[in-house]
Structures are given as C-alpha cells and as structure tokens.
Amino acid sequence: MLRTIHRVFLLLLTLGLTSAVVGQETGFTPLFDGSTLSGWVYGKEALERKTETADKRFFVGTGTIVLAAKDKDGKKDVRELVTKQTFNKDFILRLEFKAAQEATGSVTVRGTAFPVGDFVRRNEYKNLKNFKNDGWNELEITVRLVAYAENRRLNESDTVEAEYRGGKAIVKVNGREVDPNQTLIQIEGIASVNGQTLTNTRSRLMSTGPIGLKTGSGKIEFRNIRYRELR
C-alpha cells in the first residue's frame, strides 16, 4: 500500500505528498431519494423535503432530478445544485443522465467539472460508441489518491517513504531513493460513460468538497445518483 512515515508530516505538506490505505466497502449509498431534493443545497438554501428550487431551474420528476433549460423567468444563467454532504475520501460516484437535443451540462466533484450532455449530436467524445441518444447513459467517476515517481504511476503495492534531513528532502520508493522533485501524490478523478472512458477527463481534484449538478444549455435529467467509498 502507498504509505508515508508520520514524522514527516511537515515535509509532506511542503511537497504536496500524502498517502492512503485503499480498500472497498460493499454497496452504494444514494444521494437522491427519488422524490425530494433533501440533502441538496441551492445557493444558500437547503432543500429539505422540497421538490423544486425557487426559480424552478431544478425540480423532481418521476424518480429524477430535472435540470431545466431555463428558470421560471426564462433565464439561462449558470446554476448549480450541490450536495449538503462533502467528500474527503476516495470514492466511486455513479449516476444516470438523459440529455435533450444538443443539451450540455456537468457533474462537479470537489469543484471539478465532468461533462454530461448530448455528446453524439454535439459531435463530442466520438469514442463513446455505446452512447444512447434520448436514452439513459451511466456516468461513473472514480476519485482516487494516486502517486507518481520518476514519471511512473505507482500502484497499491508500492511503498513511499519521505523525511527531511540536513535541510534536504529524502524520498524513497520501494526502499530506493528517488528525486523528490519527480515525486507527486495527488487526488485524481477519471470519468467514463457506459463503461467507456471519457477522453481528457483525468483531472486533479481538491481534497474535499461536494458533488454538484451544473447547468450548461438545454434540459438534462438525472437519476440513480449514488456513491461508494473506497478505503
């Protein structure tokens, strides 16, 4: 497992290094109860037991959260519905989305946006051969702590040790000293749709934050929003 020595906490902060023990929990936890917006926040308003936002930009359909193309006043300003809960561990997010003709939007994780939309008719992400026009597609986002050393991505069997000695950072991978300037541990998110990886979606994420549904253009529906922590 990736690990560091606790006594070098200050060094790890300086280098941006950290570590985690990764495992799995069985089962997913829902983030949408299918009938209300409980657990979600819109601006500063908590939406407990409510079925729509005040501007009607987001509302509950039949087992869905609907992102409308316009609000009740016909405005198309960018808006975001976010979870009250924040996430600071590795996890998998899964949800289904259905996009209207040429609609676009995003799912945000800790402030980083991952696209959703009518990809085929917008001529985007041509690698998504299983995408369903006017149908439900599943988005999966995996958020993990990952490590790189000497231009190699480390795996869970690798060991990272670091210390600060004599005014110098000492970093070892699997017991061998490496250049600390080429060592990086960061949190990354990778997204896929219907089991196919979205191109150019490996993104660096903040250490904590909520999950959000963000407007773009057109109507998009979401359902079966759930997550599973990875330990």
Contacts in CASP RR format, 6 or more apart in sequence:
PFRMAT RR
TARGET T0000
AUTHOR 0000-0000-0000
METHOD contacts of the structure
MODEL  1
MLRTIHRVFLLLLTLGLTSAVVGQETGFTPLFDGSTLSGWVYGKEALERK
TETADKRFFVGTGTIVLAAKDKDGKKDVRELVTKQTFNKDFILRLEFKAA
QEATGSVTVRGTAFPVGDFVRRNEYKNLKNFKNDGWNELEITVRLVAYAE
NRRLNESDTVEAEYRGGKAIVKVNGREVDPNQTLIQIEGIASVNGQTLTN
TRSRLMSTGPIGLKTGSGKIEFRNIRYRELR
1 21 0 8 1.000
1 22 0 8 1.000
1 156 0 8 1.000
1 157 0 8 1.000
1 159 0 8 1.000
2 19 0 8 1.000
2 20 0 8 1.000
2 21 0 8 1.000
2 22 0 8 1.000
2 145 0 8 1.000
2 147 0 8 1.000
2 154 0 8 1.000
2 156 0 8 1.000
2 158 0 8 1.000
2 159 0 8 1.000
2 160 0 8 1.000
2 185 0 8 1.000
3 19 0 8 1.000
3 21 0 8 1.000
3 159 0 8 1.000
3 160 0 8 1.000
3 161 0 8 1.000
4 12 0 8 1.000
4 17 0 8 1.000
4 18 0 8 1.000
4 19 0 8 1.000
4 160 0 8 1.000
4 161 0 8 1.000
4 162 0 8 1.000
5 161 0 8 1.000
5 162 0 8 1.000
5 163 0 8 1.000
7 163 0 8 1.000
8 162 0 8 1.000
8 163 0 8 1.000
8 164 0 8 1.000
10 164 0 8 1.000
11 17 0 8 1.000
11 162 0 8 1.000
11 163 0 8 1.000
11 164 0 8 1.000
11 169 0 8 1.000
12 18 0 8 1.000
12 19 0 8 1.000
12 162 0 8 1.000
14 169 0 8 1.000
15 162 0 8 1.000
15 169 0 8 1.000
15 171 0 8 1.000
15 180 0 8 1.000
15 183 0 8 1.000
16 184 0 8 1.000
16 185 0 8 1.000
16 186 0 8 1.000
17 160 0 8 1.000
17 162 0 8 1.000
17 171 0 8 1.000
17 183 0 8 1.000
17 184 0 8 1.000
17 185 0 8 1.000
18 145 0 8 1.000
18 185 0 8 1.000
19 145 0 8 1.000
19 147 0 8 1.000
19 160 0 8 1.000
19 185 0 8 1.000
20 89 0 8 1.000
20 90 0 8 1.000
20 145 0 8 1.000
21 231 0 8 1.000
22 90 0 8 1.000
22 144 0 8 1.000
22 145 0 8 1.000
22 156 0 8 1.000
22 230 0 8 1.000
22 231 0 8 1.000
23 230 0 8 1.000
23 231 0 8 1.000
24 228 0 8 1.000
24 230 0 8 1.000
24 231 0 8 1.000
25 228 0 8 1.000
25 229 0 8 1.000
25 230 0 8 1.000
25 231 0 8 1.000
26 228 0 8 1.000
27 228 0 8 1.000
28 92 0 8 1.000
28 94 0 8 1.000
28 226 0 8 1.000
28 227 0 8 1.000
28 228 0 8 1.000
29 226 0 8 1.000
29 227 0 8 1.000
29 228 0 8 1.000
30 224 0 8 1.000
30 225 0 8 1.000
30 226 0 8 1.000
31 39 0 8 1.000
31 83 0 8 1.000
31 85 0 8 1.000
31 211 0 8 1.000
31 225 0 8 1.000
31 226 0 8 1.000
31 227 0 8 1.000
32 40 0 8 1.000
32 65 0 8 1.000
32 222 0 8 1.000
32 223 0 8 1.000
32 224 0 8 1.000
32 225 0 8 1.000
34 60 0 8 1.000
34 63 0 8 1.000
34 64 0 8 1.000
34 223 0 8 1.000
35 51 0 8 1.000
35 60 0 8 1.000
35 63 0 8 1.000
36 47 0 8 1.000
36 48 0 8 1.000
36 49 0 8 1.000
36 50 0 8 1.000
36 51 0 8 1.000
36 60 0 8 1.000
37 47 0 8 1.000
37 50 0 8 1.000
37 51 0 8 1.000
37 52 0 8 1.000
37 53 0 8 1.000
37 58 0 8 1.000
37 60 0 8 1.000
37 65 0 8 1.000
37 81 0 8 1.000
38 47 0 8 1.000
38 48 0 8 1.000
38 49 0 8 1.000
38 50 0 8 1.000
39 46 0 8 1.000
39 47 0 8 1.000
39 48 0 8 1.000
39 83 0 8 1.000
39 84 0 8 1.000
39 85 0 8 1.000
40 46 0 8 1.000
40 47 0 8 1.000
40 81 0 8 1.000
40 82 0 8 1.000
40 83 0 8 1.000
40 84 0 8 1.000
41 47 0 8 1.000
41 81 0 8 1.000
41 82 0 8 1.000
41 83 0 8 1.000
41 84 0 8 1.000
41 210 0 8 1.000
42 53 0 8 1.000
42 54 0 8 1.000
42 58 0 8 1.000
42 79 0 8 1.000
42 81 0 8 1.000
42 82 0 8 1.000
43 80 0 8 1.000
43 82 0 8 1.000
45 53 0 8 1.000
45 54 0 8 1.000
46 84 0 8 1.000
47 53 0 8 1.000
51 59 0 8 1.000
51 60 0 8 1.000
52 58 0 8 1.000
52 59 0 8 1.000
52 60 0 8 1.000
53 59 0 8 1.000
53 79 0 8 1.000
53 81 0 8 1.000
55 71 0 8 1.000
55 72 0 8 1.000
55 73 0 8 1.000
55 75 0 8 1.000
55 79 0 8 1.000
56 68 0 8 1.000
56 71 0 8 1.000
56 72 0 8 1.000
57 67 0 8 1.000
57 68 0 8 1.000
57 70 0 8 1.000
57 71 0 8 1.000
57 72 0 8 1.000
57 79 0 8 1.000
57 215 0 8 1.000
58 65 0 8 1.000
58 66 0 8 1.000
58 67 0 8 1.000
58 68 0 8 1.000
58 79 0 8 1.000
58 81 0 8 1.000
58 213 0 8 1.000
59 65 0 8 1.000
59 66 0 8 1.000
59 68 0 8 1.000
60 66 0 8 1.000
61 221 0 8 1.000
63 223 0 8 1.000
64 221 0 8 1.000
64 222 0 8 1.000
64 223 0 8 1.000
65 81 0 8 1.000
65 213 0 8 1.000
65 221 0 8 1.000
65 222 0 8 1.000
65 223 0 8 1.000
65 225 0 8 1.000
66 219 0 8 1.000
66 220 0 8 1.000
66 221 0 8 1.000
66 222 0 8 1.000
67 81 0 8 1.000
67 105 0 8 1.000
67 213 0 8 1.000
67 215 0 8 1.000
67 218 0 8 1.000
67 219 0 8 1.000
67 220 0 8 1.000
67 221 0 8 1.000
67 222 0 8 1.000
68 218 0 8 1.000
68 219 0 8 1.000
69 76 0 8 1.000
69 100 0 8 1.000
69 103 0 8 1.000
69 217 0 8 1.000
69 218 0 8 1.000
69 219 0 8 1.000
70 76 0 8 1.000
71 77 0 8 1.000
71 79 0 8 1.000
76 215 0 8 1.000
76 217 0 8 1.000
77 215 0 8 1.000
78 214 0 8 1.000
78 215 0 8 1.000
78 216 0 8 1.000
79 214 0 8 1.000
79 215 0 8 1.000
80 108 0 8 1.000
80 212 0 8 1.000
80 213 0 8 1.000
80 214 0 8 1.000
80 215 0 8 1.000
81 212 0 8 1.000
81 213 0 8 1.000
81 214 0 8 1.000
82 108 0 8 1.000
82 210 0 8 1.000
82 211 0 8 1.000
82 212 0 8 1.000
82 213 0 8 1.000
83 210 0 8 1.000
83 211 0 8 1.000
83 212 0 8 1.000
84 210 0 8 1.000
85 210 0 8 1.000
85 211 0 8 1.000
86 208 0 8 1.000
86 209 0 8 1.000
86 210 0 8 1.000
87 109 0 8 1.000
87 110 0 8 1.000
87 143 0 8 1.000
87 208 0 8 1.000
87 209 0 8 1.000
87 210 0 8 1.000
87 211 0 8 1.000
87 227 0 8 1.000
88 207 0 8 1.000
88 208 0 8 1.000
88 209 0 8 1.000
89 229 0 8 1.000
89 230 0 8 1.000
89 231 0 8 1.000
90 143 0 8 1.000
90 144 0 8 1.000
90 145 0 8 1.000
90 187 0 8 1.000
90 229 0 8 1.000
90 230 0 8 1.000
90 231 0 8 1.000
91 142 0 8 1.000
91 143 0 8 1.000
91 227 0 8 1.000
91 228 0 8 1.000
91 229 0 8 1.000
91 230 0 8 1.000
92 140 0 8 1.000
92 141 0 8 1.000
92 142 0 8 1.000
92 143 0 8 1.000
92 227 0 8 1.000
92 228 0 8 1.000
92 230 0 8 1.000
93 107 0 8 1.000
93 109 0 8 1.000
93 139 0 8 1.000
93 140 0 8 1.000
93 141 0 8 1.000
93 142 0 8 1.000
93 143 0 8 1.000
93 211 0 8 1.000
93 225 0 8 1.000
93 226 0 8 1.000
93 227 0 8 1.000
94 138 0 8 1.000
94 139 0 8 1.000
94 140 0 8 1.000
94 141 0 8 1.000
94 224 0 8 1.000
94 225 0 8 1.000
94 226 0 8 1.000
94 227 0 8 1.000
95 107 0 8 1.000
95 138 0 8 1.000
95 139 0 8 1.000
95 222 0 8 1.000
95 223 0 8 1.000
95 224 0 8 1.000
95 225 0 8 1.000
95 226 0 8 1.000
96 136 0 8 1.000
96 137 0 8 1.000
96 138 0 8 1.000
96 139 0 8 1.000
96 222 0 8 1.000
96 223 0 8 1.000
96 224 0 8 1.000
97 107 0 8 1.000
97 116 0 8 1.000
97 117 0 8 1.000
97 136 0 8 1.000
97 137 0 8 1.000
97 139 0 8 1.000
97 220 0 8 1.000
97 221 0 8 1.000
97 222 0 8 1.000
97 223 0 8 1.000
98 134 0 8 1.000
98 135 0 8 1.000
98 136 0 8 1.000
98 137 0 8 1.000
98 220 0 8 1.000
98 221 0 8 1.000
99 116 0 8 1.000
99 117 0 8 1.000
99 118 0 8 1.000
99 119 0 8 1.000
99 218 0 8 1.000
99 219 0 8 1.000
99 220 0 8 1.000
100 118 0 8 1.000
100 134 0 8 1.000
100 218 0 8 1.000
100 219 0 8 1.000
100 220 0 8 1.000
101 118 0 8 1.000
101 121 0 8 1.000
102 118 0 8 1.000
102 121 0 8 1.000
102 122 0 8 1.000
102 217 0 8 1.000
102 218 0 8 1.000
103 117 0 8 1.000
103 118 0 8 1.000
103 216 0 8 1.000
103 217 0 8 1.000
103 218 0 8 1.000
103 219 0 8 1.000
103 220 0 8 1.000
104 115 0 8 1.000
104 116 0 8 1.000
104 117 0 8 1.000
104 118 0 8 1.000
104 122 0 8 1.000
104 216 0 8 1.000
104 217 0 8 1.000
104 218 0 8 1.000
104 220 0 8 1.000
105 115 0 8 1.000
105 116 0 8 1.000
105 117 0 8 1.000
105 214 0 8 1.000
105 215 0 8 1.000
105 216 0 8 1.000
105 217 0 8 1.000
105 220 0 8 1.000
106 113 0 8 1.000
106 114 0 8 1.000
106 115 0 8 1.000
106 116 0 8 1.000
106 214 0 8 1.000
106 216 0 8 1.000
107 113 0 8 1.000
107 114 0 8 1.000
107 116 0 8 1.000
107 139 0 8 1.000
107 141 0 8 1.000
107 211 0 8 1.000
107 212 0 8 1.000
107 213 0 8 1.000
107 214 0 8 1.000
108 114 0 8 1.000
108 210 0 8 1.000
108 211 0 8 1.000
108 212 0 8 1.000
108 213 0 8 1.000
108 214 0 8 1.000
109 141 0 8 1.000
109 143 0 8 1.000
109 189 0 8 1.000
109 205 0 8 1.000
109 209 0 8 1.000
109 211 0 8 1.000
109 212 0 8 1.000
110 143 0 8 1.000
110 187 0 8 1.000
110 205 0 8 1.000
110 206 0 8 1.000
110 207 0 8 1.000
110 208 0 8 1.000
110 209 0 8 1.000
110 210 0 8 1.000
111 205 0 8 1.000
111 206 0 8 1.000
111 209 0 8 1.000
112 189 0 8 1.000
112 203 0 8 1.000
112 204 0 8 1.000
112 205 0 8 1.000
112 206 0 8 1.000
113 214 0 8 1.000
114 139 0 8 1.000
114 141 0 8 1.000
114 189 0 8 1.000
114 191 0 8 1.000
114 198 0 8 1.000
114 201 0 8 1.000
114 203 0 8 1.000
115 124 0 8 1.000
115 125 0 8 1.000
115 198 0 8 1.000
115 201 0 8 1.000
116 139 0 8 1.000
116 220 0 8 1.000
117 220 0 8 1.000
118 133 0 8 1.000
119 125 0 8 1.000
119 128 0 8 1.000
119 131 0 8 1.000
119 193 0 8 1.000
120 128 0 8 1.000
120 131 0 8 1.000
120 133 0 8 1.000
121 133 0 8 1.000
125 131 0 8 1.000
125 193 0 8 1.000
125 198 0 8 1.000
125 199 0 8 1.000
127 196 0 8 1.000
127 197 0 8 1.000
127 199 0 8 1.000
128 193 0 8 1.000
128 194 0 8 1.000
128 196 0 8 1.000
128 198 0 8 1.000
129 196 0 8 1.000
130 193 0 8 1.000
130 194 0 8 1.000
130 195 0 8 1.000
130 196 0 8 1.000
131 137 0 8 1.000
131 193 0 8 1.000
131 194 0 8 1.000
132 194 0 8 1.000
136 223 0 8 1.000
137 193 0 8 1.000
137 194 0 8 1.000
138 193 0 8 1.000
138 194 0 8 1.000
138 195 0 8 1.000
139 191 0 8 1.000
139 192 0 8 1.000
139 193 0 8 1.000
140 191 0 8 1.000
140 192 0 8 1.000
140 193 0 8 1.000
140 195 0 8 1.000
141 189 0 8 1.000
141 190 0 8 1.000
141 191 0 8 1.000
142 189 0 8 1.000
142 190 0 8 1.000
142 191 0 8 1.000
143 187 0 8 1.000
143 188 0 8 1.000
143 189 0 8 1.000
143 205 0 8 1.000
144 187 0 8 1.000
144 188 0 8 1.000
144 189 0 8 1.000
144 190 0 8 1.000
144 230 0 8 1.000
145 185 0 8 1.000
145 186 0 8 1.000
145 187 0 8 1.000
146 153 0 8 1.000
146 154 0 8 1.000
146 185 0 8 1.000
146 186 0 8 1.000
146 187 0 8 1.000
146 188 0 8 1.000
147 153 0 8 1.000
147 154 0 8 1.000
147 158 0 8 1.000
147 160 0 8 1.000
147 183 0 8 1.000
147 184 0 8 1.000
147 185 0 8 1.000
148 154 0 8 1.000
148 182 0 8 1.000
148 183 0 8 1.000
148 184 0 8 1.000
148 185 0 8 1.000
149 158 0 8 1.000
149 160 0 8 1.000
149 171 0 8 1.000
149 173 0 8 1.000
149 178 0 8 1.000
149 182 0 8 1.000
149 183 0 8 1.000
149 184 0 8 1.000
150 173 0 8 1.000
150 178 0 8 1.000
150 179 0 8 1.000
150 182 0 8 1.000
150 183 0 8 1.000
151 182 0 8 1.000
154 160 0 8 1.000
154 173 0 8 1.000
158 173 0 8 1.000
158 174 0 8 1.000
159 172 0 8 1.000
159 173 0 8 1.000
159 174 0 8 1.000
159 175 0 8 1.000
160 171 0 8 1.000
160 172 0 8 1.000
160 173 0 8 1.000
160 183 0 8 1.000
160 185 0 8 1.000
161 171 0 8 1.000
161 172 0 8 1.000
161 175 0 8 1.000
162 169 0 8 1.000
162 170 0 8 1.000
162 171 0 8 1.000
162 172 0 8 1.000
162 180 0 8 1.000
162 183 0 8 1.000
163 169 0 8 1.000
163 170 0 8 1.000
164 170 0 8 1.000
169 180 0 8 1.000
170 177 0 8 1.000
170 180 0 8 1.000
171 177 0 8 1.000
171 178 0 8 1.000
171 179 0 8 1.000
171 180 0 8 1.000
171 183 0 8 1.000
172 178 0 8 1.000
173 183 0 8 1.000
186 204 0 8 1.000
187 204 0 8 1.000
187 205 0 8 1.000
187 206 0 8 1.000
187 207 0 8 1.000
188 202 0 8 1.000
188 203 0 8 1.000
188 204 0 8 1.000
188 205 0 8 1.000
189 201 0 8 1.000
189 202 0 8 1.000
189 203 0 8 1.000
189 205 0 8 1.000
190 197 0 8 1.000
190 201 0 8 1.000
190 202 0 8 1.000
191 197 0 8 1.000
191 198 0 8 1.000
191 201 0 8 1.000
192 198 0 8 1.000
211 225 0 8 1.000
211 227 0 8 1.000
213 222 0 8 1.000
END
